C-alpha cells in the first residue's frame, strides 16, 4: 500500500474506534493513539491533555459514558508527509445523552505519526460540544 492508503486506513480506523467508544468499548480508540508523552488532546469536552497516561484515562472515562450515536468525518482534507499526516474535517453526527439526542457538527484536526509500520494519532483538537464541556 502507499503512504496515502495507509493514512486513509488509519483515519477510517480512528472513526471506527470513535463510534465503538460510544458503545462503551474504549480499547480500539486506545489502540489508535500513540502511547507517548508528546501526545496531545483538546477535545469537545474542553480538556487539554498532554501525555498518553492522561489521554488513556480520559478515553476510559468517555467509554464509560456510553454516549451512543455515530460521528463521521465530512469535508475531509488529508495532507501526508514522510512520517506525519494531518487531517482536517467536520465531525458530523450525533450522540444520545440521558435519552436526549444531541447533534455533533464540529471542526476537527488530527495529526498522525508513523510509528513502526502503523500510523498513530499523536494530536487531536476539536470545537467544544456544550453537552460535554464544563
PyMOL commands that set and color helices and strands:
alter all, ss='L'
color gray80, all
select helices_A, chain A and resi 3-21+27-32+52-65
alter helices_A, ss='H'
color red, helices_A
select strands_A, chain A and resi 40-42+48-50+70-80+84-97+100-115+118-126
alter strands_A, ss='S'
color yellow, strands_A
deselect
rebuild
show_as cartoon
